[in-house]
Amino acid sequence: MDVLVLIGRILFVLLFLNSAIGHLTKVGPMAGYAGAKGVPAPAVAVVGSGLLLLAGSLSVLLGVWADLGALLLAVFLFPTALQMHGFWTVQDPAERQSEMIHFLKDVALGGACLMLLAFFSYAGHDLGLTLTGPLFRIG
């Protein structure tokens, strides 16, 4: 089971690591997009969210307080879904559908992060192939 969890952690964080790299290396274009979506101080928000993504994904990947890493990713995902993908405000049907897909993807991934938070917190040191145990204790 330990190897399966490790493989799952690696596959899970690929999206977030890629996004973190984009946030930290393409601040200008991403800040323009965030600003168009009404994000205040968009350049600061892009860098801050990139650091949040990087910290959360490395935490889950390396198994260093992986429960905290999953929580950090959830903290990114839920506000992002609401702020960046408000499909209910879009009139064009094709764009509305695209935003709804992104919204639901972020919400589903946020739910997966909450499950990982519970999983890592509950399993504690019994879960192998991590560098530390959990930060939080659930159960």
Residue pairs with C-beta under 8 A, 6 or more apart in sequence:
2 127
2 128
2 129
3 129
5 127
5 128
5 129
6 63
6 129
9 60
9 61
9 63
9 66
10 61
12 60
12 112
12 116
13 57
13 58
13 60
13 61
15 109
16 53
16 56
16 57
16 73
17 53
17 54
17 57
17 58
17 61
19 50
19 53
20 50
20 51
20 53
20 54
20 57
21 50
22 30
22 50
23 30
23 46
23 47
23 49
23 50
23 53
24 47
24 50
24 51
24 54
27 43
27 46
27 47
27 50
28 43
30 42
30 46
31 42
31 43
31 45
31 46
32 42
34 42
34 45
34 46
34 84
35 42
37 83
37 84
38 83
39 45
39 83
39 84
49 76
49 80
52 72
52 75
52 76
53 73
53 76
55 69
55 72
56 69
56 70
56 71
56 72
56 73
56 75
56 76
57 69
57 73
58 64
58 69
59 65
59 66
59 68
59 69
59 70
59 72
60 66
60 69
60 70
60 73
60 116
61 69
62 130
62 131
63 127
63 129
63 130
63 131
63 132
64 130
64 131
64 132
65 132
65 134
65 135
66 116
66 120
66 130
66 134
67 116
67 117
67 120
67 121
67 134
67 135
67 136
68 134
68 135
68 136
70 113
70 114
70 116
70 117
70 120
71 113
71 117
71 136
73 109
73 110
73 113
74 110
74 113
74 114
74 117
77 106
77 107
77 109
77 110
77 113
78 106
78 107
78 110
80 106
81 102
81 103
81 106
81 107
81 110
84 102
85 99
85 100
85 102
85 103
85 106
86 99
86 103
87 96
87 97
87 99
87 100
87 102
87 103
90 96
90 99
117 136
117 138
118 138
119 127
120 127
120 130
120 134
121 134
121 135
121 136
121 137
121 138
121 139
122 138
122 139
123 134
124 133
124 134
124 137
125 133
